[in-house]
Amino acid sequence: MIEWKSKLYTMLFICFFRITVGGIKLTVSPSNDVEVNQTVTLRCELDPNPTPPIIVSFENNFTEKLCFLEHSNGKCITTPDSCVTDYNASCHNETLYSLQVSVPWKWNGASIYCQTQFSKSKLVVFSVKVPVTSVILTPTPIIALVGQQINITCTTSYCYPPAYVTWYMSSTDITSLSIATKDETEDFVRTVSFLSINLGKSDNGKHVFCIARNIRDQSETSMMNTVTVLFKPEVTSYSLNPYIVIEGHRATLKCAMIAANPNTSIIWRWSRTDRPNDVLYYGPNYTIPNIQRNRSGSYNCTASNSIGTSEPFIINVDVQYKPEVISNLPSQYKIIEGNTVTLECILIGANPNTNIIWRWFRTEYPNNILYNGPIYTIFNIQRDMSGPYSCTASNSVGTSKVVTIYVDVLCKYLFF
């Protein structure tokens, strides 16, 4: 019914309605398209030298007689008294009469006219608007888990015509995500607008509000609600990965929080990746003094808040150490003069175990390198080659301990 009325009033509305019929014309100023309780002036003008008796009435099509005016002997005679008290009626002269009216809602769609005993003006149809006076946003506050869909409602006051609701998240228009319904009474209508939105972490701290408008250049804005999006922590590390440390040194693994909401009461946990339930340390920085090679491996860092636990950040720890070498030969290695001797050193551990540099030397002459390699062969060994021989292996960390083999060259005695 309200929508039908609106179309009719629009067709009938003229911003400044002025017509003449039968020697009488009615003017409405400023307009017959008004807000409720807006004051307008109804001016009824007769042709010169009107036929007496000259009594002008202002009426509407609801059979409501507003006022009767008669210009007599320079005076304005009004009936009833409300002509003066309510309408500020005036008789300017014998041909011009006016009323000032605060337009009530019941004039919406009403036809106003003025008339004398002999003539009647054309009808002026009023379109009366009731501005929206409030819009309420619910719920408040707005708190949701990340990724959760929330439903927010904006409800306008009853008004006419129906108000249009625009939604904003901070400065972004998000009206396209909403739907609206109309709640009608006999005369008025309120708009109920529903917004459904999935909230992300980037929405945390933004402001949601709506604006309702049904009259040009007039609007009502709801309270601004700050969005709180709750999410579990996100962590990273500013340590090098892999984290390379020399055996025996101090290792410090550092974890940092990128974001979390709430970001209080954070619980940090460090664990070995292969033993996630074995908590090594509670805190963002995990220090291992005098780290040993068996501590190499991957370590997990997690942070927890009341919402949940972060995905683990994995740091790979590489404990490097210098080579360790042995020899399977007896420490006293006997060989007959003239034979071939093979001395061998075996690498049992090194990190890194690439680019190993081997050195064989006579123990008493360590700077005189005899051979670079794990196996040192001496062909046709002679008695003067008896003595201790040493082997070492080196990597980027350092040089192994010396392995020494005493070579005893056996020979026959010569008699002269």
FIKEZA-488711 format. One record per residue (C-alpha): x, y, z; residue number from 0; residue in three letters. Coordinates in Angstrom, 2 decimals, m for minus. Example, Ala and Ser with C-alpha at 12.3 -4.5 7.8 and 13.67 -1.06 7.14 Angstrom:
<sites>
+---------+---------+---------+-----+-----+
|      px |      py |      pz |   n | res |
+---------+---------+---------+-----+-----+
|   12.30 |   m4.50 |    7.80 |   0 | ALA |
|   13.67 |   m1.06 |    7.14 |   1 | SER |
+---------+---------+---------+-----+-----+
</sites>
This chain:
<sites>
+---------+---------+---------+-----+-----+
|      px |      py |      pz |   n | res |
+---------+---------+---------+-----+-----+
|    0.00 |    0.00 |    0.00 |   0 | MET |
|    2.80 |    2.41 |    0.89 |   1 | ILE |
|    4.65 |    1.66 |   m2.33 |   2 | GLU |
|    1.47 |    2.39 |   m4.34 |   3 | TRP |
|    1.00 |    5.68 |   m2.51 |   4 | LYS |
|    4.57 |    6.67 |   m3.20 |   5 | SER |
|    4.17 |    6.17 |   m6.94 |   6 | LYS |
|    0.92 |    8.13 |   m6.96 |   7 | LEU |
|    2.36 |   11.05 |   m5.00 |   8 | TYR |
|    5.38 |   11.19 |   m7.23 |   9 | THR |
|    3.18 |   11.47 |  m10.29 |  10 | MET |
|    1.14 |   14.23 |   m8.69 |  11 | LEU |
|    4.02 |   16.13 |   m7.13 |  12 | PHE |
|    5.07 |   19.45 |   m8.62 |  13 | ILE |
|    7.87 |   21.28 |   m6.85 |  14 | CYS |
|    5.94 |   24.59 |   m6.97 |  15 | PHE |
|    2.28 |   23.99 |   m7.66 |  16 | PHE |
|    0.38 |   26.96 |   m9.15 |  17 | ARG |
|   m2.86 |   26.66 |  m11.13 |  18 | ILE |
|   m5.84 |   28.85 |  m12.00 |  19 | THR |
|   m9.40 |   27.78 |  m12.55 |  20 | VAL |
|  m12.64 |   29.72 |  m12.45 |  21 | GLY |
|  m10.99 |   33.03 |  m11.43 |  22 | GLY |
|   m9.18 |   31.61 |   m8.40 |  23 | ILE |
|   m5.70 |   30.19 |   m7.98 |  24 | LYS |
|   m3.89 |   28.40 |   m5.15 |  25 | LEU |
|   m0.15 |   28.68 |   m4.54 |  26 | THR |
|    1.88 |   26.59 |   m2.08 |  27 | VAL |
|    5.21 |   27.93 |   m0.92 |  28 | SER |
|    7.88 |   26.68 |   m0.78 |  29 | PRO |
|    6.50 |   23.37 |   m2.09 |  30 | SER |
|    3.81 |   20.77 |   m1.74 |  31 | ASN |
|    6.55 |   18.11 |   m1.34 |  32 | ASP |
|    7.44 |   18.54 |    2.34 |  33 | VAL |
|    8.65 |   16.92 |    5.50 |  34 | GLU |
|    6.18 |   16.28 |    8.27 |  35 | VAL |
|    5.58 |   19.39 |   10.42 |  36 | ASN |
|    7.23 |   21.62 |    7.85 |  37 | GLN |
|    5.55 |   25.02 |    7.60 |  38 | THR |
|    4.12 |   26.06 |    4.24 |  39 | VAL |
|    2.12 |   29.05 |    3.11 |  40 | THR |
|   m1.15 |   28.52 |    1.26 |  41 | LEU |
|   m2.00 |   31.61 |   m0.85 |  42 | ARG |
|   m5.39 |   31.92 |   m2.42 |  43 | CYS |
|   m5.65 |   34.69 |   m5.02 |  44 | GLU |
|   m8.90 |   35.85 |   m6.64 |  45 | LEU |
|   m9.36 |   37.68 |   m9.90 |  46 | ASP |
|   m9.81 |   41.46 |   m9.57 |  47 | PRO |
|  m13.29 |   42.68 |   m8.62 |  48 | ASN |
|  m14.60 |   39.36 |   m7.30 |  49 | PRO |
|  m18.33 |   38.91 |   m6.93 |  50 | THR |
|  m19.47 |   39.47 |   m3.36 |  51 | PRO |
|  m20.03 |   38.10 |   m0.80 |  52 | PRO |
|  m16.31 |   37.27 |   m0.66 |  53 | ILE |
|  m15.72 |   34.42 |    1.78 |  54 | ILE |
|  m12.68 |   32.25 |    1.06 |  55 | VAL |
|  m12.37 |   28.78 |    2.54 |  56 | SER |
|   m9.33 |   26.51 |    2.65 |  57 | PHE |
|  m10.26 |   22.82 |    2.63 |  58 | GLU |
|   m8.96 |   19.37 |    1.81 |  59 | ASN |
|  m10.51 |   16.35 |    0.20 |  60 | ASN |
|  m10.83 |   14.67 |    3.59 |  61 | PHE |
|  m13.76 |   17.06 |    4.21 |  62 | THR |
|  m11.63 |   19.04 |    6.62 |  63 | GLU |
|  m12.42 |   22.73 |    6.51 |  64 | LYS |
|   m9.31 |   24.52 |    7.65 |  65 | LEU |
|  m10.40 |   28.11 |    7.68 |  66 | CYS |
|  m12.96 |   30.67 |    6.44 |  67 | PHE |
|  m11.71 |   34.19 |    5.69 |  68 | LEU |
|  m13.70 |   37.30 |    4.88 |  69 | GLU |
|  m12.25 |   40.72 |    4.07 |  70 | HIS |
|  m14.75 |   43.27 |    5.39 |  71 | SER |
|  m14.23 |   47.00 |    5.84 |  72 | ASN |
|  m10.47 |   46.60 |    5.95 |  73 | GLY |
|  m10.66 |   43.83 |    8.54 |  74 | LYS |
|  m10.02 |   40.08 |    8.30 |  75 | CYS |
|  m12.84 |   38.09 |    9.79 |  76 | ILE |
|  m11.83 |   34.47 |   10.49 |  77 | THR |
|  m13.80 |   31.40 |   11.45 |  78 | THR |
|  m13.03 |   29.46 |   13.57 |  79 | PRO |
|  m10.55 |   30.98 |   16.01 |  80 | ASP |
|   m7.94 |   28.39 |   15.04 |  81 | SER |
|   m7.54 |   30.28 |   11.78 |  82 | CYS |
|   m5.43 |   32.76 |   13.71 |  83 | VAL |
|   m4.05 |   30.63 |   16.51 |  84 | THR |
|   m3.11 |   27.60 |   14.40 |  85 | ASP |
|   m2.74 |   28.89 |   10.86 |  86 | TYR |
|   m1.79 |   32.57 |   11.18 |  87 | ASN |
|   m4.53 |   33.42 |    8.69 |  88 | ALA |
|   m4.34 |   36.73 |    6.81 |  89 | SER |
|   m6.58 |   38.76 |    4.53 |  90 | CYS |
|   m4.11 |   40.89 |    2.62 |  91 | HIS |
|   m6.85 |   42.52 |    0.58 |  92 | ASN |
|  m10.10 |   41.57 |   m1.15 |  93 | GLU |
|   m8.28 |   39.27 |   m3.60 |  94 | THR |
|   m5.37 |   37.74 |   m1.59 |  95 | LEU |
|   m5.75 |   35.37 |    1.39 |  96 | TYR |
|   m3.19 |   33.12 |    3.08 |  97 | SER |
|   m2.65 |   30.48 |    5.75 |  98 | LEU |
|    0.55 |   29.25 |    7.34 |  99 | GLN |
|    0.25 |   25.55 |    8.05 | 100 | VAL |
|    2.52 |   23.08 |    9.83 | 101 | SER |
|    1.87 |   20.13 |    7.57 | 102 | VAL |
|    0.72 |   17.03 |    9.50 | 103 | PRO |
|    1.41 |   13.46 |    8.40 | 104 | TRP |
|   m2.28 |   12.93 |    7.57 | 105 | LYS |
|   m1.86 |   15.35 |    4.66 | 106 | TRP |
|    0.23 |   12.79 |    2.84 | 107 | ASN |
|   m1.79 |   12.23 |   m0.33 | 108 | GLY |
|   m4.34 |   14.88 |    0.65 | 109 | ALA |
|   m5.69 |   17.35 |   m1.94 | 110 | SER |
|   m5.84 |   20.97 |   m0.74 | 111 | ILE |
|   m7.87 |   23.67 |   m2.43 | 112 | TYR |
|   m9.43 |   27.05 |   m1.78 | 113 | CYS |
|  m12.82 |   28.23 |   m2.94 | 114 | GLN |
|  m15.45 |   30.96 |   m2.79 | 115 | THR |
|  m19.16 |   30.71 |   m3.30 | 116 | GLN |
|  m18.64 |   31.02 |   m7.06 | 117 | PHE |
|  m15.29 |   29.37 |   m7.85 | 118 | SER |
|  m12.89 |   26.68 |   m6.74 | 119 | LYS |
|   m9.19 |   26.25 |   m7.35 | 120 | SER |
|   m7.65 |   23.09 |   m8.70 | 121 | LYS |
|   m6.39 |   20.54 |   m6.18 | 122 | LEU |
|   m2.86 |   20.58 |   m4.86 | 123 | VAL |
|   m1.76 |   17.07 |   m3.77 | 124 | VAL |
|    0.66 |   16.97 |   m0.86 | 125 | PHE |
|    3.51 |   14.51 |   m0.52 | 126 | SER |
|    4.57 |   14.39 |    3.12 | 127 | VAL |
|    7.80 |   12.73 |    4.12 | 128 | LYS |
|    8.74 |   11.49 |    7.57 | 129 | VAL |
|   12.54 |   11.51 |    7.86 | 130 | PRO |
|   14.39 |    8.61 |    9.37 | 131 | VAL |
|   15.50 |    9.66 |   12.84 | 132 | THR |
|   17.70 |    6.79 |   13.93 | 133 | SER |
|   19.45 |    3.62 |   12.82 | 134 | VAL |
|   20.62 |    1.01 |   15.33 | 135 | ILE |
|   23.41 |   m1.49 |   14.67 | 136 | LEU |
|   23.49 |   m4.83 |   16.49 | 137 | THR |
|   25.23 |   m6.77 |   17.93 | 138 | PRO |
|   27.78 |   m4.78 |   19.83 | 139 | THR |
|   30.60 |   m5.41 |   20.34 | 140 | PRO |
|   31.50 |   m7.40 |   17.20 | 141 | ILE |
|   33.83 |  m10.27 |   18.15 | 142 | ILE |
|   34.49 |  m13.31 |   15.98 | 143 | ALA |
|   37.08 |  m15.97 |   15.20 | 144 | LEU |
|   39.07 |  m15.56 |   12.01 | 145 | VAL |
|   37.15 |  m17.01 |    9.07 | 146 | GLY |
|   33.89 |  m17.02 |   11.01 | 147 | GLN |
|   30.77 |  m15.65 |    9.31 | 148 | GLN |
|   28.99 |  m13.05 |   11.38 | 149 | ILE |
|   25.57 |  m11.47 |   10.94 | 150 | ASN |
|   25.07 |   m7.78 |   11.71 | 151 | ILE |
|   21.78 |   m5.90 |   11.57 | 152 | THR |
|   20.92 |   m2.25 |   11.06 | 153 | CYS |
|   17.35 |   m1.24 |   11.89 | 154 | THR |
|   15.95 |    2.19 |   11.04 | 155 | THR |
|   13.20 |    4.12 |   12.77 | 156 | SER |
|    9.75 |    4.10 |   11.18 | 157 | TYR |
|    9.67 |    6.70 |    8.43 | 158 | CYS |
|    8.31 |    7.48 |    4.98 | 159 | TYR |
|    9.39 |    6.82 |    2.29 | 160 | PRO |
|   11.43 |    3.72 |    3.22 | 161 | PRO |
|   15.05 |    4.45 |    4.12 | 162 | ALA |
|   17.95 |    3.03 |    2.13 | 163 | TYR |
|   20.77 |    1.59 |    4.25 | 164 | VAL |
|   24.41 |    1.81 |    3.18 | 165 | THR |
|   27.06 |   m0.33 |    4.93 | 166 | TRP |
|   30.71 |    0.55 |    5.48 | 167 | TYR |
|   33.74 |   m1.20 |    6.89 | 168 | MET |
|   36.01 |    1.72 |    7.67 | 169 | SER |
|   36.00 |    3.61 |    4.34 | 170 | SER |
|   34.94 |    0.67 |    2.13 | 171 | THR |
|   31.34 |    0.39 |    0.91 | 172 | ASP |
|   30.22 |   m3.20 |    1.60 | 173 | ILE |
|   26.50 |   m2.73 |    0.93 | 174 | THR |
|   26.60 |   m5.40 |   m1.79 | 175 | SER |
|   27.02 |   m8.00 |    0.97 | 176 | LEU |
|   23.72 |   m7.04 |    2.60 | 177 | SER |
|   20.02 |   m7.69 |    2.06 | 178 | ILE |
|   17.15 |   m5.54 |    3.31 | 179 | ALA |
|   13.55 |   m6.13 |    4.31 | 180 | THR |
|   10.71 |   m3.66 |    4.94 | 181 | LYS |
|    8.57 |   m3.72 |    8.07 | 182 | ASP |
|    5.37 |   m1.77 |    7.31 | 183 | GLU |
|    2.62 |   m0.32 |    9.45 | 184 | THR |
|   m0.48 |    1.37 |    8.08 | 185 | GLU |
|    1.37 |    4.60 |    7.43 | 186 | ASP |
|    5.09 |    4.13 |    8.02 | 187 | PHE |
|    7.84 |    1.68 |    7.22 | 188 | VAL |
|   11.16 |    0.75 |    8.74 | 189 | ARG |
|   14.09 |   m0.87 |    6.97 | 190 | THR |
|   15.89 |   m3.85 |    8.47 | 191 | VAL |
|   19.21 |   m4.50 |    6.71 | 192 | SER |
|   21.20 |   m7.69 |    7.29 | 193 | PHE |
|   24.94 |   m7.94 |    6.62 | 194 | LEU |
|   26.69 |  m11.33 |    6.47 | 195 | SER |
|   30.47 |  m11.26 |    6.23 | 196 | ILE |
|   33.42 |  m13.59 |    6.77 | 197 | ASN |
|   36.07 |  m11.84 |    8.82 | 198 | LEU |
|   39.78 |  m12.14 |    8.14 | 199 | GLY |
|   42.78 |  m11.10 |   10.21 | 200 | LYS |
|   43.10 |   m7.91 |    8.19 | 201 | SER |
|   39.62 |   m6.86 |    9.38 | 202 | ASP |
|   40.72 |   m6.71 |   13.01 | 203 | ASN |
|   40.38 |   m3.16 |   14.34 | 204 | GLY |
|   38.26 |   m1.89 |   11.45 | 205 | LYS |
|   35.02 |    0.00 |   12.08 | 206 | HIS |
|   31.63 |   m1.23 |   10.90 | 207 | VAL |
|   28.73 |    1.19 |   10.63 | 208 | PHE |
|   25.69 |    1.95 |    8.49 | 209 | CYS |
|   24.01 |    5.08 |    7.17 | 210 | ILE |
|   20.25 |    5.38 |    6.62 | 211 | ALA |
|   18.76 |    7.93 |    4.25 | 212 | ARG |
|   15.25 |    8.56 |    2.92 | 213 | ASN |
|   15.35 |   12.31 |    2.24 | 214 | ILE |
|   17.90 |   14.05 |    0.10 | 215 | ARG |
|   20.77 |   15.67 |    2.01 | 216 | ASP |
|   19.60 |   14.12 |    5.28 | 217 | GLN |
|   20.89 |   10.91 |    6.85 | 218 | SER |
|   21.37 |    9.09 |   10.13 | 219 | GLU |
|   24.55 |    7.20 |   11.02 | 220 | THR |
|   24.71 |    4.28 |   13.41 | 221 | SER |
|   27.24 |    3.93 |   16.16 | 222 | MET |
|   30.64 |    2.79 |   14.85 | 223 | MET |
|   31.55 |   m0.65 |   16.13 | 224 | ASN |
|   35.14 |   m1.83 |   16.19 | 225 | THR |
|   35.63 |   m5.34 |   14.84 | 226 | VAL |
|   37.67 |   m7.73 |   16.97 | 227 | THR |
|   38.95 |  m10.76 |   15.06 | 228 | VAL |
|   40.45 |  m13.47 |   17.24 | 229 | LEU |
|   43.14 |  m15.77 |   15.83 | 230 | PHE |
|   45.92 |  m18.04 |   17.01 | 231 | LYS |
|   49.53 |  m16.80 |   16.88 | 232 | PRO |
|   51.74 |  m16.80 |   13.82 | 233 | GLU |
|   55.45 |  m17.24 |   14.48 | 234 | VAL |
|   58.71 |  m16.91 |   12.58 | 235 | THR |
|   62.41 |  m16.85 |   13.38 | 236 | SER |
|   65.10 |  m14.37 |   12.59 | 237 | TYR |
|   67.80 |  m16.97 |   13.17 | 238 | SER |
|   69.62 |  m18.36 |   10.14 | 239 | LEU |
|   68.07 |  m21.57 |    8.91 | 240 | ASN |
|   69.81 |  m23.95 |    8.92 | 241 | PRO |
|   71.39 |  m22.77 |   12.12 | 242 | TYR |
|   75.09 |  m23.75 |   11.95 | 243 | ILE |
|   77.05 |  m23.90 |   15.20 | 244 | VAL |
|   80.44 |  m25.33 |   16.16 | 245 | ILE |
|   80.42 |  m28.16 |   18.70 | 246 | GLU |
|   81.10 |  m26.87 |   22.19 | 247 | GLY |
|   79.79 |  m23.38 |   21.42 | 248 | HIS |
|   76.55 |  m21.79 |   22.61 | 249 | ARG |
|   73.49 |  m22.08 |   20.36 | 250 | ALA |
|   70.63 |  m19.57 |   20.69 | 251 | THR |
|   67.45 |  m20.26 |   18.74 | 252 | LEU |
|   65.08 |  m17.30 |   18.49 | 253 | LYS |
|   61.36 |  m17.31 |   17.73 | 254 | CYS |
|   59.30 |  m14.19 |   17.09 | 255 | ALA |
|   55.58 |  m13.64 |   16.92 | 256 | MET |
|   54.22 |  m12.06 |   13.73 | 257 | ILE |
|   50.65 |  m11.63 |   14.95 | 258 | ALA |
|   48.13 |  m12.94 |   17.47 | 259 | ALA |
|   44.83 |  m11.84 |   18.95 | 260 | ASN |
|   44.75 |  m11.85 |   21.87 | 261 | PRO |
|   48.49 |  m11.23 |   22.06 | 262 | ASN |
|   48.68 |  m11.65 |   25.83 | 263 | THR |
|   49.34 |  m14.75 |   27.96 | 264 | SER |
|   51.36 |  m16.28 |   25.14 | 265 | ILE |
|   52.81 |  m19.72 |   25.91 | 266 | ILE |
|   55.98 |  m20.57 |   23.98 | 267 | TRP |
|   57.22 |  m24.13 |   23.48 | 268 | ARG |
|   60.41 |  m25.58 |   22.02 | 269 | TRP |
|   60.65 |  m29.25 |   21.11 | 270 | SER |
|   62.52 |  m31.63 |   18.85 | 271 | ARG |
|   60.54 |  m32.22 |   15.66 | 272 | THR |
|   60.70 |  m35.98 |   16.18 | 273 | ASP |
|   59.52 |  m35.63 |   19.79 | 274 | ARG |
|   56.90 |  m32.83 |   19.71 | 275 | PRO |
|   55.44 |  m33.73 |   23.11 | 276 | ASN |
|   58.79 |  m33.44 |   24.86 | 277 | ASP |
|   58.95 |  m29.75 |   25.72 | 278 | VAL |
|   62.55 |  m28.56 |   25.95 | 279 | LEU |
|   61.90 |  m24.96 |   26.95 | 280 | TYR |
|   59.12 |  m22.41 |   27.55 | 281 | TYR |
|   60.06 |  m19.06 |   26.08 | 282 | GLY |
|   60.70 |  m17.36 |   22.73 | 283 | PRO |
|   64.51 |  m17.86 |   22.88 | 284 | ASN |
|   66.03 |  m21.29 |   23.51 | 285 | TYR |
|   69.71 |  m21.42 |   24.46 | 286 | THR |
|   71.84 |  m24.58 |   24.41 | 287 | ILE |
|   75.24 |  m24.03 |   26.06 | 288 | PRO |
|   78.18 |  m26.24 |   25.03 | 289 | ASN |
|   76.15 |  m27.86 |   22.28 | 290 | ILE |
|   77.19 |  m31.33 |   21.20 | 291 | GLN |
|   76.87 |  m33.15 |   17.91 | 292 | ARG |
|   74.01 |  m35.30 |   19.14 | 293 | ASN |
|   71.91 |  m32.12 |   19.42 | 294 | ARG |
|   71.87 |  m31.70 |   15.64 | 295 | SER |
|   68.41 |  m31.94 |   14.12 | 296 | GLY |
|   65.24 |  m29.95 |   13.66 | 297 | SER |
|   63.61 |  m27.97 |   16.45 | 298 | TYR |
|   60.02 |  m26.74 |   16.62 | 299 | ASN |
|   58.88 |  m23.42 |   18.02 | 300 | CYS |
|   55.19 |  m22.82 |   18.72 | 301 | THR |
|   53.18 |  m20.11 |   20.48 | 302 | ALA |
|   49.72 |  m20.52 |   21.98 | 303 | SER |
|   46.99 |  m18.14 |   23.11 | 304 | ASN |
|   43.42 |  m18.68 |   24.23 | 305 | SER |
|   42.36 |  m19.33 |   20.62 | 306 | ILE |
|   44.88 |  m22.01 |   19.70 | 307 | GLY |
|   48.46 |  m22.95 |   18.88 | 308 | THR |
|   50.46 |  m21.64 |   15.95 | 309 | SER |
|   51.80 |  m23.77 |   13.19 | 310 | GLU |
|   55.31 |  m24.87 |   14.25 | 311 | PRO |
|   58.25 |  m22.96 |   12.91 | 312 | PHE |
|   61.07 |  m25.42 |   12.23 | 313 | ILE |
|   64.74 |  m24.53 |   12.62 | 314 | ILE |
|   67.32 |  m27.05 |   11.48 | 315 | ASN |
|   70.36 |  m27.08 |   13.75 | 316 | VAL |
|   73.63 |  m28.27 |   12.23 | 317 | ASP |
|   76.32 |  m28.91 |   14.86 | 318 | VAL |
|   79.65 |  m29.05 |   13.06 | 319 | GLN |
|   82.83 |  m30.59 |   14.41 | 320 | TYR |
|   86.33 |  m31.46 |   13.25 | 321 | LYS |
|   87.15 |  m34.96 |   11.97 | 322 | PRO |
|   87.90 |  m37.97 |   14.10 | 323 | GLU |
|   90.27 |  m40.58 |   12.66 | 324 | VAL |
|   91.60 |  m44.00 |   13.68 | 325 | ILE |
|   93.79 |  m46.68 |   12.19 | 326 | SER |
|   93.16 |  m50.41 |   12.22 | 327 | ASN |
|   96.89 |  m51.08 |   12.15 | 328 | LEU |
|   98.75 |  m51.95 |   15.33 | 329 | PRO |
|  100.58 |  m49.08 |   16.89 | 330 | SER |
|  103.80 |  m51.07 |   16.33 | 331 | GLN |
|  103.72 |  m52.03 |   12.67 | 332 | TYR |
|  106.50 |  m54.44 |   11.68 | 333 | LYS |
|  107.54 |  m54.82 |    8.07 | 334 | ILE |
|  110.50 |  m56.58 |    6.43 | 335 | ILE |
|  112.89 |  m54.34 |    4.62 | 336 | GLU |
|  112.26 |  m54.17 |    0.91 | 337 | GLY |
|  108.57 |  m54.92 |    1.17 | 338 | ASN |
|  105.69 |  m52.56 |    0.55 | 339 | THR |
|  103.96 |  m51.02 |    3.54 | 340 | VAL |
|  100.45 |  m49.60 |    3.48 | 341 | THR |
|   99.43 |  m47.21 |    6.22 | 342 | LEU |
|   95.73 |  m46.38 |    6.46 | 343 | GLU |
|   93.72 |  m43.82 |    8.41 | 344 | CYS |
|   89.95 |  m44.19 |    8.71 | 345 | ILE |
|   87.50 |  m41.28 |    9.14 | 346 | LEU |
|   84.94 |  m42.20 |   11.78 | 347 | ILE |
|   83.23 |  m38.83 |   12.02 | 348 | GLY |
|   83.26 |  m35.29 |   10.68 | 349 | ALA |
|   80.79 |  m32.48 |    9.99 | 350 | ASN |
|   81.05 |  m31.34 |    7.34 | 351 | PRO |
|   82.44 |  m34.59 |    5.94 | 352 | ASN |
|   83.30 |  m33.14 |    2.57 | 353 | THR |
|   86.52 |  m31.51 |    1.36 | 354 | ASN |
|   88.56 |  m33.51 |    3.87 | 355 | ILE |
|   92.28 |  m32.76 |    3.74 | 356 | ILE |
|   94.52 |  m35.69 |    4.73 | 357 | TRP |
|   98.12 |  m35.37 |    5.82 | 358 | ARG |
|  100.78 |  m38.01 |    6.44 | 359 | TRP |
|  104.08 |  m37.00 |    7.93 | 360 | PHE |
|  106.96 |  m38.25 |   10.01 | 361 | ARG |
|  106.03 |  m37.43 |   13.56 | 362 | THR |
|  109.28 |  m35.64 |   14.21 | 363 | GLU |
|  108.88 |  m33.54 |   11.04 | 364 | TYR |
|  105.21 |  m32.40 |   11.12 | 365 | PRO |
|  105.67 |  m29.71 |    8.51 | 366 | ASN |
|  107.08 |  m32.13 |    5.97 | 367 | ASN |
|  104.00 |  m33.58 |    4.34 | 368 | ILE |
|  104.65 |  m37.00 |    2.89 | 369 | LEU |
|  101.24 |  m37.64 |    1.35 | 370 | TYR |
|   97.72 |  m36.23 |    1.10 | 371 | ASN |
|   95.24 |  m39.02 |    1.33 | 372 | GLY |
|   93.85 |  m41.60 |    3.78 | 373 | PRO |
|   96.16 |  m44.41 |    2.56 | 374 | ILE |
|   99.91 |  m43.90 |    2.41 | 375 | TYR |
|  101.92 |  m46.57 |    0.58 | 376 | THR |
|  105.69 |  m46.95 |    0.82 | 377 | ILE |
|  107.27 |  m49.23 |   m1.76 | 378 | PHE |
|  110.58 |  m51.06 |   m1.05 | 379 | ASN |
|  110.80 |  m49.73 |    2.45 | 380 | ILE |
|  114.25 |  m49.41 |    3.88 | 381 | GLN |
|  115.59 |  m49.64 |    7.40 | 382 | ARG |
|  116.24 |  m45.92 |    7.61 | 383 | ASP |
|  112.53 |  m45.37 |    7.15 | 384 | MET |
|  111.71 |  m46.89 |   10.51 | 385 | SER |
|  110.02 |  m44.55 |   12.96 | 386 | GLY |
|  106.68 |  m42.98 |   13.86 | 387 | PRO |
|  104.28 |  m41.85 |   11.12 | 388 | TYR |
|  101.31 |  m39.57 |   11.82 | 389 | SER |
|   97.99 |  m39.01 |   10.09 | 390 | CYS |
|   95.50 |  m36.13 |   10.41 | 391 | THR |
|   92.30 |  m35.09 |    8.66 | 392 | ALA |
|   90.97 |  m31.54 |    8.42 | 393 | SER |
|   87.65 |  m29.91 |    7.47 | 394 | ASN |
|   86.33 |  m26.34 |    7.71 | 395 | SER |
|   85.98 |  m26.68 |   11.50 | 396 | VAL |
|   89.47 |  m27.88 |   12.32 | 397 | GLY |
|   92.01 |  m30.70 |   12.32 | 398 | THR |
|   91.61 |  m34.08 |   13.99 | 399 | SER |
|   93.78 |  m35.44 |   16.69 | 400 | LYS |
|   96.94 |  m37.12 |   15.43 | 401 | VAL |
|   96.95 |  m40.88 |   14.88 | 402 | VAL |
|  100.49 |  m42.26 |   15.09 | 403 | THR |
|  101.76 |  m45.60 |   13.83 | 404 | ILE |
|  105.31 |  m46.74 |   14.62 | 405 | TYR |
|  106.80 |  m48.51 |   11.64 | 406 | VAL |
|  109.54 |  m51.01 |   12.52 | 407 | ASP |
|  111.51 |  m52.11 |    9.45 | 408 | VAL |
|  113.07 |  m55.51 |   10.04 | 409 | LEU |
|  116.33 |  m56.29 |    8.27 | 410 | CYS |
|  119.22 |  m58.80 |    8.16 | 411 | LYS |
|  122.53 |  m57.81 |    9.63 | 412 | TYR |
|  125.45 |  m57.64 |    7.28 | 413 | LEU |
|  128.78 |  m58.96 |    8.48 | 414 | PHE |
|  131.97 |  m57.66 |    6.96 | 415 | PHE |
+---------+---------+---------+-----+-----+
</sites>
